[in-house]
Amino acid sequence: MSKVLKGLLVSIVILLVIGVAFGKSYKISTGALKDKIMGGWAGQVIGCTFGGPTEFRHQSTYIPDYQPIAWPKGIIKWWYDNAPGLYDDIYMDITFVEVIEKEGIDAPGSSFARAFANAEYPLWHANQMARYNILHGIMPPESGHWLNNPHADDIDFQIEADFAGLMSPGMPNAAAEICDKVGHIMNYGDGWYGGVYVAAMYSLAFVSDDVEYIVKEALKMIPKESQYAKCISDVIKWYHEFPDDWKETWWRVHKKWSEDIGCPDGVFTPFNIDAKINSAWVVLGLLYGKKDFGKTIEIATRCGDDSDCNPATAGGILGTIIGYNNIPEYWKKELREVEDIDFIYTETSLKELYDISYKHAIANIKRNGGKVKKNKVMISLQDPRPVKLEVGFKDHFPVEKRFLWRKGKGLVLQDTLTVGFYGNGFVINGKAYNDNEDYVFKVEVYIDGKLQEVTELPCNFHDRKNTLFWKYQLPVGKHKVFLKLLNPSDSGKVSLSDIVVYSKKGE
């Protein structure tokens, strides 16, 4: 063979290697692709079930080693039968999967929003606030924006983004496009980044079995200057400094990143549903779990806070990396007796979800330049590209939480109320309820003598406004909020619990 020909062959080999390294193409069998998708969904269900009994039982602290976390025979079936609402991590994903099944990958954001808002299941936090917004004509992305949604930084989209990554093998940018439409229904900024990052890790889990690579590469999707990216970068840094001590990393993350400023239920309390801190616990579980399925979901659970969702995410990502067939039988045997059972609020079982998600992945691969031939799939790989920078609650820092009382009792808005504060924003928490669930209270909200809105407070739990009143971006100074109840009811009331006051840091 001539030197010229040898040189040409070497050049071709180098170019092929470089092509793969820089995300040009990746070949996988249809069987392996399906196995990974199954592993992703199965890992979620197992992780969610494992952490279920501990959810928010350990707020801003980890679960001690001496406290066992049981995995008895029949545990998944028990949750299916007795508390199926645990699986909101999955049945909410199914809502968006069903929209794609009906309308295709290019379904408009409005279709996802309406399906989500009108679904029967109960919601909380950013999700419920988004539902209220949509039902009142505020569509995404405004429905998830922090000015319209005080829970915009919460975990919500992080636990609902799995489907976007599972249908985007090796294509994190394609996953982010889906996240843009769906995630802005309920979140913004760090809250949205939680879902983008999770979807990217799922996407990369199809083409690499290196957990640390996946964690780092997916983080390229998130703007470096965001608080979210800085938090996850710290987790990775401290993992290298303390590779055998997850608790040391937990303490350092908690010390630096656990102060929630957005969620009205989390500020001034140990409760923490902030996306970045719960994402940190997912990543901590993945890194310290070292591809051991049981160890991964246990560490993610023992980190505390939203300790069913976090092991569900970690278990789903690791399940995608190793595939369904490699999830240990110890965990998988409890899954088999429920795989044919529809999730609550859906007409879809796990086995059906495996098939639908596989179909959507194939369609998305083709849509993004990949090919399918017989039992082989060629994926056109994508280098992670950062999404846009979004900063929620800028120049807003919680400075006061004041409980509202009238004559020594919890305050009921019977006619009018004036509350004063010093700062640049406020949130008033409470709830509206009535013996007649269809009743809707109406309240005029004035700030400094100017009518801001006439807000509706449905008493139906499905439609409720779970955070009653708020306003941000006021000039720093003294302000008065005046509330006027327009339609009192003898069979119900508007109960107000507290006001959270914001100002610029240091003012």
N, C-alpha and C positions, 0 to 999 in steps of 0.2 A: 504494500500500500504506500503510495507516495506521501511525502511530507505535507503536501498541499491538501490532499484528501484527509489525512489524519487531522490536520489543523482544522479543516472544515467540520469534521465530525465532532471534535472537541468543542468547537464554537457552538455547534448546534446543541450539544448536551448542556453546556453552560447556560445558553439562552433558555432551554427548557427548565433548568433548575431555577434560574432567576424568575422565569414566568410563574412558576408555582409559588416561589417565595413571596412574590409581589402580588399574588392574588389573581392570577390569570384563569386557571381552571383547576377543577378537582373532580376526580372520577370516583363514584361510589355505586355499589350495586343497589338495585331497587329493594332488595331484601334488607340490606344494611340500613338504607334510608328509612324504611318503614320501622325497623327495629329501634332506631334512635328516636323516632317520633313517639313510638309506644313507650319507650323508656322515659321520655320527658313527661308525658301525661301521668304515667304510673308513678313516677318519682314524686310528682306533686301530691297525688292522693295519699301516698304513704307518708310523706313528710308532714302534710297537713294533719293527718290522723294522729301521728306520733306526738305532735306538739299541741294538739287540741286541748287536752286537759289543763295546759299551763298558760293558755292565752291571757296575757295581761295580769297574771297572778303574781308576777315578779316584775314590778315596774321600776326602771332605772336601777336594777340590780340583777345579778345573774343567779341562776338556780344552783344551789350548792351540790357538791358531788354526792353527799350522803342522801340526797332526796332522789329516790328511784323514779324513773319514767317508764311506766309499764308498757308492754306490748303483748297483751294476752291473746289467746286464741279467740277468733271471731270479732276482734276489735273494730275492724273497718265496717263490717256488717252491722255492728251495734250502733255506730254513729249514723250509718245510712238509715237505720230504723228509728232511732230515738232523737237524734239531733242533726238532721241532714243539712241544716243551715250552716254547719261548719264549713261546708265545701263551697263557700262563695268564691274562693280562689279559682274554682273550676267552672261552676255554672255561670259566672259572669263572663268568663272567657267564651263560653258556649254562645252567649248572646251575640257576640261579635262574629264568631265562626258561622253562625246561622245567617247573619246578614251577608257575608261573603258567599255562602252557599246559594243564597237566593239571587244576589245581584252581582256577584263577581268581585274580583280584587279591587276594581275601580269604583266600587260602591261609594257614593258621596258621604261626607261626614254627617250630613243630616240624617241619613238612614241609620247609621250607628247610634246617633244621639236619640232618635225617636224610639228605637228598639230598646235601648237602655232605660230611657225615662219611663216607658210604659210597661216594662217588665213587672211581673208580680212580686218579685222578691223585695224584702226590706233592704234599706241602705242606710249608711251612716256617713258622717264626716264629709269629705270632698264629694263623694258620690251622691249623697242625699242632697247636698247643696246644689250640685249640678242638675239633679233631677228637678228640683224646685225651679231652678232658673229656666230650664228647657220648657217645663210645663207653663211657664209664664212668659214665654217668647224670647228668652235670652239664649241664643244658640251658640254652639262652639265656634271659635275658641273663647268667646266672651264668657261662656258658662263656667269655664274652669279658671279664668283669670283671677288673680288675687284681689283685684278691686271689687269683683263680684262674688268671690268665693273665699271666705276667711280660712278655709281648710286646704288651700291650693298646694301647700307644701307637704300634705299628708301622704301616707303610703298608698292610697287607693289604686292609682294606675300601676304601681309597681307589682301588685298582685294580680293584675288583669292583662298584662302585656305578654304573657307566655305564648299565646297563640301566634303573635306577630313574629316571634323568633322561630317558633317551630315550623312555620310555613315559609321561612326565608333561610334555608340552609346555606351557610357560607356567604350570605348576602346581608350584612348588617345594615347597609344603607337602605335596602328595600324594606327591611323591618322598620327602620326609622320613619319611612314614608307612611307606613300604616300607623305607627305610633303618633305621628303628627295629627292624623285625622281623629283617632280614637282617644289618645291620651289627653288632648286639649278639651275633651268633653268635660273632664272633672279636675284636671290639674294644670299647673303652670310652674315654670322654673324648676326648682329642685324636685318638686313632686312629679313633674313630667319626666325629668331626667331619670328618676328611679325606674320608670317603665322602659325608657329608651335603653338604659344600661342593661337591664335584665333581658330584654329582647335581643340585644347584641350578644350577650353571653350565650344565650340559647343558640343563636345563629352560628357562632363560632364553635360551639360544642359539636357540630356536625363534622368539622374539618380538622379538629385538633383534639388530642387527648391529654394535653398539657394544661392543667388547671390554672397555673400561674400565668401562662401565656394568654389564656382566654380572658382572665380577669384584667390583665394589663391591656390587651389589645382592644377589648370592648370599651375600656375607659377612654380610648381615643375618640369615641363618639361624643363625649361630653366636653364642653368648653373648659379649658384648664383654669380659667379665672373664676369659675363657679365654685360656690361653697361645696356643692356635691362632689365635684371632682377632687377638690382638696381633701375632703374627708376620706374618700376611698383611697386616694394616694397615700394618706397617712396609715391606713390599715395595711397596705402593701409594704410600706417602709418598716413599720413596726413588726410585721411578720418576719422580715429578714433579720431584724435585730433580736427578736425573741421567737425563733422558729419552733421551740418546744414548749412554749408557755402562752396559750391563747388568753389566759386570764390577764396577763400583763398587758397584752395588746388591748383587751377589752377595757381595762382600767384607763389606759391612755386615751382611747377613743372616747370613752365616756367623759373623762375630765375635760377634753377639748371641744367635743362636738354635741353634747347632750342638751344644750340649752335651746329649747324650742321657742321660736318667737312668733310663729304663725297661728297654729291650732289654738282656738280659744279654750279648749278643754285641757291643753297641755301646758300652757304657760303658767308658771307659779305652782306647778304640781309635779309629782314624779311620773305621771302618765306621759308617755312619749310615743306618738304615732307618726313622727316626722320621717320623711322618706329616707334622708341620707343616713340617719342613725340606724334605721332598720336595714337599709342596704348594707351598711357596715357589718351588721351581724350575719347577713347572708354571705358576704365575701369572707368574713372570718371563719365561718363554717366550712366554706369551700377550700380555703387555703390550708387550714389546720386539719381538715378531714383527710387530706392527702389521698383522695380518690377511694377512701373506705366509705361505703354508703352509710352504714350505721353510725360511724364516727362523725360524718359530715352533718347529718340531720340532728344528731344529738348535741353537737357544739352549737349549731345554729339555734336550737331550742333553748339550750342552757344560757344563751346570751340574754334571754328575757325579752321584755316588751311584747311586741306582736309575735309571740313565739309559736303560733301555728303557721302563720303566713311565711315567716322567714325560713323554717325548715322545708316548707312546701316549695319555695323558690329554689333553695339550695339543692333539694332532692330532685327537682325537675331538671335543673341544669346538669347535675351529675348523672342523672338517669339518661339524659341525652348523650352525654359523653360516652358512657359505657354501654348503653343500649339495654333494652328490656331484658334480653336473655341473660345479661350479666348482673342484673340486680339480684342479690342473694335470695335464695329460696325462703330464708327465714322471714324476710319482709314481704316477698311476693305471694306467698301462699295465702295470706289473709286477703289479698286483693282479688283473687280469682272468683270468690263467691259473690262479688259485687259487679264484676265487669259487664254483666248483661243487664244490670239494673239502671234505669234512667235516673240521672241526677234530678233532685227536686227542682221544680220550676222549669224543667225542660222535658223534651221527648227524646233525649239523647243519652246513650250509655257510653261507658268508656270504650267498649269495642267499636261502637259506631264512630266515636270521636277519633279513634286511631285511624280509621279509614278516611273520614272526611278531611282530617288534617293532612294526611298523606296526599290526597287528591289536590288540596290547595297548595301544598309544597311543590308538587310536580308542575302545576299551572304557573306558580310564581317563578320557578326555575326557568321554564320556557319563556316567560314574559321578560326575564332579565338576561336573555341571551344564552341560556343553557340548552342542552339537548337530551332527549331520552331515546335510547335505542335498545329494544328488547329488554334485557334485564340490567342495563347499564344506564347511569345518569351522569352526564357531564355538567357540572355546575360552573358557571362563570363567576369566579370569586370576586369579591369586592373588598378593597382596602377601606377600613373604617374612616368615615369623613365626619368631622364634628358638626353637630346640629347647631342651630342658632343659640346665642346667649340670651337667657331670660333670667331676670332677677326680680323675685317677688319680695314684697315688704321692705323695699329699699328705704332707708332712713326712718324705719319704724322699729322701735325697740320697746318692749313692754316695761312699763315703769310702775304700774299699780294694778292691783286687783281688789276691788271693793265690793263686799257683799251688800246687797240691797235689802233693807228691812223697813218695815212700817209698824211702829208700836211693838217692837220686839218680835215680830213675826215675819216670815217670808213675804216679800212684797207681791201683791196682786194688783195688776193694772185695772182699776175699776172705772176710771174716767180719764184723768190726766196725771202726768208725772213729769217733773223737771229734775234732771241730773246734771250737775256741773262737773267739769274736769279741766285739767291743764295738760295740754299735749297737742299732738297732731293727728290723733285718731282714737277710735273707741270701738268696742264690741260689747253689746249687752246680750247676755245669755239668759235663757229661760225656755218655757214651752207653753203651748196653747193646747187646751183639751176641753172636751165637751161631751156630755152624754150622747149627744147627736154627733156622730163622727163626721157627718157631711157639713157641719157648721164651719164657716170661715170667718174668723175675726178680721176686722179691718182697722188699721192704725195709721193715723197721720204722724209723720216724723218730721219735726222741725229742728234745725240746727241754727243756733244764734238768731232765732226769729224768722228764718226762711224755711218754707215748706220744701223738703227734700224728696219725699215720696209718700204715696199712700200704699202701704204694704199689706198684703194678704197673709194671714196666718191660718192655714188649714188645720183642722183638728184630726183629720185622717192621718194615721201614722205613715202611710205610703206617700202622701203628698206634702207632709209637714215641712215647714221651714226650720231646720234644726239649729240654725243660729238666727236669732230674731232680728237684731238691728246692728248696723255697723256703718262706719264711714272712715275712710283713710284720706291721706294727703290734704289734711286741713293745715292752715298756717299754725305754727307752734304758738300756743297762747291759751288764754282762758276761753272755754266754750260751754254752751248750755244745750243740752238735748231735751226737747219737749215732746212728749208722746201724748197723743189724744186718741183714746179708744172710741171708735165711731159706733159700734154696735155691741154693747154689753149683752151678756146672756146669763139668765138665772141658772142655767144648767151647765155652765162651764166658766172658765176663766183663763186669763193670760197671766202666768206666773213668771216673775222675773227673779233671777238668782244673783247675778253679779254683773259688774261692769269691769272690763279690762281696758286700761288706758295705755296708749302708745305715745311716744315722743321720739325725737332724735336722740341718739345716744349721747349722754352727757348733758342733756338739757332738761 
